[in-house]
Amino acid sequence: MKAGGLAIGGVSLASLIAACGPEGSSGGAAGGSKLTLRIPFLADMQVPDPDIMYEGEGVQVMESAYEGLVRYKPGTSEFLPGLAKSWTLSTDQLTYTFTLQPNVKFHDGTLADAESWRKTFERRAKVAQGPAYMVAGVAKTAAPDPTTFVVTLKSPNNAFLHYMACPWQPLATSPTAVKKYASGGDLAQKWLKTHDAGTGPYIIKEFVPGSHYTLEAFPGYWGRKPAFKTVRIAITPSIATQKLQLDAGAFDMVTKGFAVRDVLQYQKNPQFRVVNSYGGVGEAIWLNPNAGVFANRALRKAMLTALDRKSIVDTAWSGLATVQKGLFPENTLSSKLAPFPAQVDTAPLKALAASLKGKTIDLAWGSDGGAPRQQMAELIQTQLAALGLTVTVRELPTSEEFDLPNQPPSKRPDILVSFLGGDALHLDTTLRILLRTGAKPLNFFQYSNPALDKLMDLAIKQPTPAKTDAVYATCSKIIVDEAIWIPLCITPNSTIAHTYVTGIEDNSYYPAIFWPQSLKRI
């Protein structure tokens, strides 16, 4: 009991009843307003600044309020027009010329023209946060006329269009708003913590950390108008509470995080629809190479074959996912070019287990993976315990996970169960953000290998996909030899919605986010 009433998973019963009631309701079995879409987030997003925001939780807000030049065609790595309706590449593979959609307006009413794109690229470079690498290779930009935006690279980069299509892509940002709300030369970073300066179908009307975000349809939107006039996102860390509110009709849709057993039950329930989508992100076991027990490379190598990965995946995902054959997701590099040991051989780890007597292995799992990731972590603990290792399991909040690179090596977990993937359907983004020397915030253990760094840069300069993949095959051999991670599976993202919500079009790379303009209510 709390003052003000009974609380369920951090949400008061009074609030839950109010949310389920007909007044202002988003639906449920009893109906209600058709104008508001209500969905939960597991945690607060970082900030809705397009040049700082660089995590999974919250990308839906960015997808709704901002737009980029291109996007992926659903289910593929092909490119579709965004704010660029067409584009060309010069024969020397250095210059991209984008023809922009005409008469697109920012939410402040100013024109999203080529000059605004020049300023957008400049801001990302100056803010210099995680996604800044996407424009680091740009030599210059030009705006010869309002609908022509020209980008010239310092050297060829066959991943550049993938940067422009990924969920964390450069997003058109109003230079007028940045200038108006700048404070002390901060490029409006303080203002953009609770506002937006985009062109997207929705405007951020409320941003209340720890509570909720409210998006409202932008009346001057240039493209297909969204069916829902308002999107209300409730910060709801408890999966149990999310399920309760979804069943009651207080949420119209949940986009990720439910336990597999619940997903399977919803598939049988005629009142709900389940969309299972697979993207370019998998799950993996990361080993800390710089401190603790796994600073011993021989022990890391022994771990590669010690675990029955198939049993872990089959148990945690109940047939919705299969154990990964290769080091990377197949849609970024074939397992034939980047194989991972398939056999289970516990003998090497058993031989080394005696040296670990009296030592406790710290295993953490990233909280944004929800119940399936937690179960995989616990199954890993059980298998290692059977081999004589003492392992503790703990949940690691997303904010702490992203701060691991800033912590001393000894303060990082020995094992981290987290995602495996880059920013796009191109392997450059996987290697560049997860393993490059000094990369933050996703090189969690701050791994460094200058030879691997050089190979990354070599791969993106190759003139053909075959030559690029050959370089990545060499990179793969280094990663397996160093025993940096153990791949588990490409996970399905299960979006669960009431049947009155249709048109769910998941992102081709990161299917936890949906395309706002395609969503409908019947």
DOROVO-864967 format. One record per residue (C-alpha): x, y, z; residue in one letter. Coordinates in steps of 0.05 Angstrom, whole numbers, padded with zeros to 5 digits, always signed. Example, Ala and Ser with C-alpha at 12.3 -4.5 7.8 and 13.67 -1.06 7.14 Angstrom:
2
+00246-00090+00156A +00273-00021+00143S 
This chain:
522
+00000+00000+00000M +00023+00071-00016K -00006+00138+00002A -00060+00150-00050G -00077+00077-00062G -00053+00009-00079L +00006+00006-00127A +00016-00048-00179I +00086-00050-00208G +00096+00024-00194G +00029+00045-00225V -00027+00064-00178S -00093+00025-00184L -00129+00091-00190A -00086+00110-00249S -00097+00042-00281L -00172+00047-00274I -00171+00118-00302A -00129+00094-00361A -00178+00037-00375C -00240+00080-00369G -00279+00106-00429P -00262+00179-00417E -00198+00192-00457G -00187+00118-00467S -00146+00093-00526S -00190+00033-00535G -00193-00036-00506G -00251-00083-00513A -00300-00028-00494A -00276+00019-00548G -00261+00093-00533G -00224+00147-00570S -00193+00126-00636K -00146+00186-00637L -00094+00166-00585T -00044+00109-00589L -00019+00087-00520R +00046+00047-00515I +00097+00035-00460P +00173+00042-00456F +00212-00002-00408L +00256+00056-00388A +00269+00129-00402D +00306+00145-00465M +00371+00184-00459Q +00349+00251-00489V +00310+00265-00553P +00368+00303-00583D +00380+00274-00653P +00455+00280-00647D +00460+00251-00577I +00405+00198-00575M +00441+00132-00587Y +00404+00074-00554E +00348+00026-00569G +00298+00052-00518E +00268+00115-00547G +00284+00108-00621V +00209+00106-00633Q +00205+00178-00610V +00259+00199-00659M +00226+00159-00715E +00162+00198-00701S +00190+00269-00693A +00248+00269-00743Y +00265+00244-00812E +00328+00226-00851G +00348+00225-00923L +00333+00151-00936V +00306+00090-00900R +00308+00014-00908Y +00254-00021-00947K +00218-00066-00896P +00250-00133-00889G +00309-00117-00934T +00373-00076-00938S +00348-00038-00999E +00339+00037-00994F +00274+00076-01000L +00267+00152-01007P +00259+00193-00944G +00270+00268-00946L +00313+00253-01007A +00269+00230-01064K +00328+00206-01105S +00404+00205-01103W +00465+00191-01146T +00537+00170-01132L +00597+00196-01172S +00642+00147-01209T +00699+00159-01160D +00650+00138-01104Q +00663+00202-01066L +00604+00248-01081T +00531+00235-01064Y +00480+00282-01094T +00412+00280-01060F +00350+00310-01092T +00305+00332-01035L +00230+00329-01028Q +00205+00400-01041P +00166+00444-00992N +00181+00402-00930V +00173+00443-00867K +00203+00437-00798F +00156+00438-00738H +00175+00512-00728D +00148+00527-00798G +00215+00539-00832T +00236+00503-00896L +00275+00439-00893A +00319+00455-00952D +00389+00435-00973A +00421+00489-00931E +00386+00462-00869S +00417+00394-00885W +00486+00426-00888R +00473+00454-00818K +00447+00386-00795T +00512+00352-00815F +00552+00408-00782E +00514+00401-00717R +00524+00326-00712R +00599+00335-00722A +00603+00391-00670K +00562+00355-00618V +00610+00297-00628A +00571+00243-00590Q +00566+00169-00608G +00531+00175-00676P +00579+00230-00700A +00622+00176-00734Y +00570+00175-00790M +00592+00244-00814V +00665+00240-00793A +00685+00219-00863G +00652+00279-00896V +00701+00326-00930A +00649+00379-00948K +00575+00391-00962T +00542+00438-01011A +00472+00466-01026A +00474+00491-01098P +00398+00501-01096D +00343+00489-01044P +00328+00417-01066T +00399+00393-01080T +00444+00370-01024F +00514+00347-01041V +00559+00307-00995V +00632+00295-01013T +00671+00243-00974L +00744+00244-00956K +00751+00173-00983S +00703+00120-01010P +00657+00089-00959N +00611+00034-00982N +00573+00038-00916A +00554+00112-00923F +00482+00101-00948L +00472+00051-00893H +00491+00105-00843Y +00438+00149-00875M +00385+00094-00869A +00396+00068-00799C +00353+00086-00739P +00407+00133-00712W +00419+00167-00779Q +00430+00242-00787P +00361+00272-00779L +00339+00338-00808A +00344+00389-00752T +00318+00460-00758S +00377+00509-00758P +00329+00564-00738T +00308+00527-00675A +00380+00509-00658V +00401+00582-00664K +00340+00609-00626K +00346+00561-00567Y +00422+00557-00562A +00448+00572-00493S +00522+00589-00484G +00541+00557-00549G +00509+00490-00533D +00475+00484-00601L +00408+00480-00565A +00426+00416-00529Q +00391+00437-00465K +00327+00456-00502W +00327+00392-00543L +00325+00351-00479K +00250+00362-00477T +00232+00389-00547H +00244+00372-00619D +00265+00409-00682A +00246+00358-00735G +00201+00349-00795T +00168+00284-00774G +00094+00267-00771P +00093+00281-00696Y +00115+00338-00650I +00140+00326-00579I +00088+00361-00537K +00107+00332-00469E +00172+00300-00445F +00168+00282-00372V +00226+00236-00352P +00205+00178-00309G +00132+00188-00326S +00110+00197-00399H +00121+00228-00467Y +00065+00257-00510T +00070+00264-00585L +00019+00303-00626E +00008+00300-00701A +00042+00356-00739F -00012+00391-00780P +00038+00415-00832G +00068+00346-00846Y +00088+00339-00919W +00077+00263-00926G +00024+00213-00909R -00015+00237-00849K -00012+00191-00788P -00078+00157-00768A -00068+00172-00694F -00071+00245-00673K -00034+00232-00608T +00016+00181-00583V +00024+00174-00508R +00084+00135-00484I +00084+00113-00411A +00149+00095-00376I +00131+00027-00348T +00192-00013-00324P +00152-00073-00302S +00135-00124-00357I +00080-00151-00311A +00049-00082-00308T +00054-00073-00383Q +00018-00139-00393K -00036-00121-00344L -00049-00054-00378Q -00047-00084-00448L -00099-00136-00428D -00142-00083-00396A -00140-00038-00457G -00099+00017-00425A -00044+00002-00476F -00062-00009-00548D +00005-00041-00566M +00070-00065-00534V +00130-00065-00580T +00180-00110-00544K +00202-00145-00480G +00148-00196-00465F +00167-00266-00442A +00163-00318-00497V +00109-00357-00461R +00066-00295-00461D +00079-00283-00535V +00057-00354-00550L -00007-00343-00510Q -00023-00278-00546Y -00015-00314-00613Q -00073-00358-00592K -00117-00300-00569N -00164-00274-00623P -00167-00206-00589Q -00094-00192-00605F -00047-00194-00664R +00027-00212-00657V +00079-00190-00707V +00145-00226-00701N +00201-00192-00740S +00275-00207-00747Y +00325-00152-00760G +00400-00143-00757G +00408-00149-00682V +00423-00212-00644G +00441-00233-00573E +00511-00251-00549A +00553-00267-00489I +00609-00215-00482W +00672-00233-00443L +00713-00179-00408N +00783-00184-00437P +00814-00128-00396N +00801-00148-00323A +00777-00205-00279G +00780-00279-00295V +00771-00270-00370F +00832-00228-00378A +00861-00297-00387N +00854-00310-00462R +00858-00385-00453A +00797-00383-00408L +00759-00341-00459R +00776-00391-00513K +00752-00448-00469A +00685-00411-00461M +00672-00412-00537L +00655-00486-00536T +00636-00497-00463A +00564-00475-00469L +00507-00513-00502D +00482-00452-00540R +00426-00490-00575K +00397-00511-00509S +00400-00440-00482I +00366-00411-00544V +00314-00466-00552D +00294-00461-00479T +00291-00385-00475A +00256-00374-00542W +00212-00436-00548S +00223-00443-00623G +00217-00369-00641L +00292-00364-00650A +00347-00413-00671T +00419-00416-00649V +00465-00372-00692Q +00512-00409-00738K +00561-00352-00752G +00596-00297-00714L +00549-00244-00742F +00476-00239-00764P +00469-00273-00832E +00442-00209-00864N +00508-00173-00849T +00558-00229-00863L +00546-00302-00882S +00564-00356-00832S +00605-00388-00888K +00652-00329-00885L +00649-00321-00809A +00636-00389-00778P +00632-00400-00703F +00649-00467-00669P +00586-00510-00669A +00609-00566-00625Q +00601-00568-00550V +00666-00586-00515D +00668-00575-00440T +00737-00607-00428A +00779-00543-00438P +00738-00503-00388L +00735-00560-00338K +00811-00564-00341A +00817-00491-00323L +00760-00490-00271A +00806-00510-00214A +00845-00446-00223S +00781-00407-00210L +00766-00440-00144K +00743-00388-00094G +00729-00337-00148K +00660-00312-00165T +00643-00294-00237I +00599-00232-00244D +00548-00242-00300L +00504-00183-00318A +00448-00178-00369W +00424-00114-00403G +00355-00096-00378S +00330-00072-00446D +00329-00145-00469G +00271-00162-00424G +00250-00230-00398A +00282-00273-00453P +00350-00244-00441R +00344-00254-00366Q +00326-00327-00377Q +00386-00337-00423M +00431-00307-00370A +00403-00354-00318E +00412-00414-00364L +00484-00394-00375I +00493-00391-00300Q +00464-00461-00292T +00510-00491-00345Q +00572-00458-00317L +00554-00481-00247A +00551-00553-00272A +00623-00544-00295L +00646-00521-00226G +00643-00446-00234L +00609-00399-00184T +00568-00347-00222V +00523-00292-00197T +00471-00260-00242V +00447-00189-00239R +00406-00142-00281E +00443-00082-00311L +00401-00020-00325P +00410+00009-00394T +00440+00074-00367S +00493+00035-00329E +00507-00011-00388E +00520+00049-00432F +00566+00078-00379D +00610+00016-00375L +00664+00046-00421P +00673+00102-00371N +00684+00055-00312Q +00750+00024-00291P +00759-00046-00322P +00753-00079-00254S +00684-00048-00244K +00656-00080-00307R +00623-00149-00304P +00662-00211-00324D +00606-00232-00371I +00554-00188-00404L +00493-00216-00440V +00471-00162-00487S +00457-00147-00560F +00502-00161-00618L +00495-00115-00678G +00514-00048-00704G +00472+00011-00727D +00455-00014-00796A +00453-00074-00843L +00526-00065-00859H +00581-00097-00818L +00621-00033-00813D +00574-00006-00761T +00579-00069-00719T +00654-00069-00716L +00663+00007-00713R +00618+00018-00653I +00629-00047-00615L +00703-00061-00623L +00740+00000-00649R +00793+00028-00603T +00764+00082-00559G +00693+00076-00586A +00638+00096-00536K +00588+00080-00510P +00580+00011-00541L +00651-00017-00537N +00630-00038-00467F +00697-00069-00446F +00739-00019-00486Q +00771-00073-00528Y +00829-00048-00571S +00864-00081-00630N +00900-00034-00679P +00903-00088-00732A +00828-00096-00729L +00820-00020-00733D +00860-00019-00798K +00819-00075-00828L +00754-00037-00813M +00778+00023-00852D +00803-00021-00908L +00736-00058-00916A +00694+00004-00930I +00741+00026-00986K +00732-00038-01026Q +00698-00028-01094P +00655-00092-01092T +00615-00129-01040P +00657-00192-01050A +00722-00155-01035K +00690-00122-00975T +00666-00189-00948D +00736-00219-00957A +00764-00166-00910V +00708-00178-00860Y +00724-00253-00862A +00794-00236-00838T +00764-00192-00783C +00721-00250-00761S +00780-00296-00752K +00813-00245-00706I +00750-00238-00664I +00742-00313-00656V +00815-00321-00639D +00810-00266-00587E +00745-00296-00560A +00710-00230-00550I +00639-00255-00555W +00597-00317-00562I +00537-00308-00609P +00471-00336-00587L +00414-00321-00636C +00379-00269-00678I +00320-00253-00635T +00249-00242-00659P +00219-00176-00638N +00147-00190-00618S +00099-00132-00625T +00033-00147-00591I -00028-00104-00607A -00102-00105-00600H -00133-00127-00665T -00160-00058-00679Y -00088-00035-00691V -00065-00053-00761T -00010-00033-00809G +00048-00051-00763I +00110-00042-00806E +00173-00057-00767D +00241-00027-00781N +00283-00073-00825S +00344-00067-00780Y +00315-00054-00711Y +00244-00083-00711P +00227-00057-00641A +00208+00008-00676I +00150+00016-00725F +00138+00064-00783W +00088+00114-00753P +00055+00132-00820Q +00035+00060-00835S -00003+00048-00770L -00079+00046-00774K -00137+00036-00728R -00199-00001-00751I 
